[in-house]
Amino acid sequence: MSKYTQRQWDRTVGYGEVPDEYNIELENLKHENKVLRKIVHSLSSNSTEHTENFINVAIAVEKKDAP
């Protein structure tokens, strides 16, 4: 199965958004999220709950600052 960026999808299909199962950008974001969670957890001497709270705050700030 081929994966596409939105730009590639527009050139190939010509309309609409890339469905999740074909979206390479979404796949990359999921991978980055997984790696960052492992890094934060490994750097943290806190519990998994504290790590999850830290990640949720970081995500909320990122969404707030996003264009």
Sequence and secondary structure as in RCSB ss.txt:
>XXXX:A:sequence
MSKYTQRQWDRTVGYGEVPDEYNIELENLKHENKVLRKIVHSLSSNSTEHTENFINVAIAVEKKDAP
>XXXX:A:secstr
   B HHHHHHHT SS   GGGBHHHHHHHHHHHHHHHHHHHH  S HHHHHHHHHHHHHHHHHH  
